[in-house]
Amino acid sequence: MIFPDPTTGWSGFSDRSHAAEKNMGDLKVLTLQENEYDPARDTDLLLHFNEEGQGDEMGNYTLKNNWTRGTGNSARRGNGSAVFQNRDDGILLEGGPESLFTPNHIWQDFTLEFWLYPANVQDGETIFLWKGAERMGREFQTQEVRISLQGRRVLWKFDQFFENYPKKTLVLTGTRSLLPRTWHHHLIRFNSHTGLLEYLVDGVPENSLHVTPSGREEAQVFLPRIGKSSQSLVYIGPNLTAIVDEFRLTGTFQEQINPQRFTLNTGILLSRILDLGTRGSSLTRIKTLMDIPGKTGVLFSYLLAENTYPKG
């Protein structure tokens, strides 16, 4: 990251690409643009957690309560994250008519992903929860999608979520134990053409199965369906002690997974033309204050001329 002039800030620079301002206390620094998700047509829910009171970027869900914002090293992407301290309610969102959790809605492909920084990895802590219902004559059939911590792993539980699936409860979990106070990217994706349900950590497959009659890839696939008697309420972080960032649900099977913090683009910062005052002036040094993590670098170049270049 590069720090601005204490008096002029970043106003002395005419152009920049793949670079973004970031708050560090009372100072705004410039850093390489992070790999935040961009809103897209197939995105259903997108939570950046960058600013207090910020809800769904797509407008499909209404934020029903407030959440605690973490900054600085507490954010994996952008300027903020959601900090959970074992509160009973967590974050409550209510889906609108265009959301995937609309009653009687049949899903096709989907991908759900987030960054997680657990404090202690305690069993039973819930990362995400949705409950639904379907009326079956005089009785109700309950549904549930729950992402929780169990045995130092993330456990994905789908209870009667896939319509007509013979096994009422479907569970996927990882093979590696989670370390507390460490960021990891968690993602689950479903292919409605093959029935593949796959769990990945940091872009690496951890577990998978096929939601089909045979349990293998075939043409007949059981699809997710939201019951007619369901509510469009989703909870993030009830009874959770952790930090969550970049929570996203899309209606596609995400082929390309890039959990890296930064894009592969080079950031460029271009200053305005500076008049050195006299002809024949020379540049003796460039004074900077920088923080350069491993495998990164900052290169400087300059051009001196007697006249400014014409536009065009």
JOLIN-V819792 format. One record per backbone hydrogen bond with DSSP energy under -1.0 kcal/mol. NH is the residue of the N-H (numbers start at 0). CO is the residue of the C=O. If there is no record, write none. Layout:
{{NH:CO} {NH:CO}}
This chain:
{{1:29} {2:288} {4:8} {8:4} {10:7} {12:9} {13:269} {14:269} {16:267} {19:30} {21:28} {23:26} {26:23} {28:21} {29:1} {30:19} {32:17} {34:260} {35:33} {42:39} {43:248} {44:248} {46:246} {53:50} {56:45} {61:93} {63:91} {69:80} {73:70} {74:71} {80:69} {81:243} {82:67} {83:241} {85:239} {90:235} {92:233} {93:61} {94:231} {95:59} {98:95} {101:98} {103:225} {104:101} {106:223} {109:189} {110:249} {111:187} {112:247} {113:185} {114:244} {115:183} {116:242} {118:240} {123:148} {124:121} {125:237} {126:146} {127:146} {128:234} {129:144} {131:142} {133:140} {135:138} {138:135} {140:133} {142:131} {143:158} {144:129} {145:156} {146:127} {147:154} {148:124} {149:152} {154:147} {155:171} {156:145} {157:169} {158:143} {159:167} {162:222} {164:161} {169:157} {171:155} {177:151} {180:117} {183:115} {185:113} {186:199} {187:111} {188:197} {189:109} {190:195} {194:190} {196:208} {197:188} {198:206} {199:186} {200:203} {201:184} {203:200} {205:198} {206:198} {208:196} {210:194} {211:209} {221:210} {224:160} {225:104} {228:132} {229:226} {233:92} {234:128} {235:90} {236:126} {238:86} {239:236} {241:83} {242:116} {243:81} {244:114} {246:46} {247:112} {248:44} {249:110} {250:41} {262:32} {267:16} {269:14} {271:11} {280:277} {290:0} {295:292}}
